Amino acid sequence: MNRRGVAIIFVLVFSTGLLLFGLAYLNNVSSHKAVNPNQSLRAQIEVLAEGLSNIALLKYKELPSDFYYAYEKALLAPVAARDADPLNVFLEKSQAGSFLRGQLPDPNFPSDSSRNASYTTSFTLMTRKKYENDAILITTVVEKDGLRHEIKQTLYATRRRSN
């Protein structure tokens, strides 16, 4: 008889503890707030900015002479013609059809142009050691629905003349 009484007490204590854990879980689930929808948008903007920044970096690595030519021509272009200068051509056109400036439609609302993500990429050339070493600052900015994300990458390059 004594063992049965102890077993009943253990069962009651175990079931009470299980009930308390269940009530705490239900309270936690019922008071849990929904995830902020802006978090998803922020993540999408970050991924887009990282991808564009990597494309700009790869484009420089693939076509460095085109970049330097375009950059030097852009410095000589008049201020009024800066929108059509060669550096913009380097940024906006490529053989693969990818662009480093422009707008990207929202896949959920492709016909609504107000929901487009706009992005720009800019290169800033910082030369050192009599134009032998360069530091190129690549800045990518993505904006969508009032959110803005900016990524800056610095690329160090060395120019060598081939005779």
Secondary structure, DSSP 8 states (H G I E B T S, - for coil): -HHHHHHHHHHHHHHHHHHHHHHHHHHHHHH-----HHHHHHHHHHHHHHHHHHHHHHHHHH-HHHHHHHHHHHHHS-GGGGGGSHHHHHHH--TT---SSEEE--TTSTT-GGG-EEEEEEEEEEEETTTTEEEEEEEEEEEETTEEEEEEEEEEEE-----
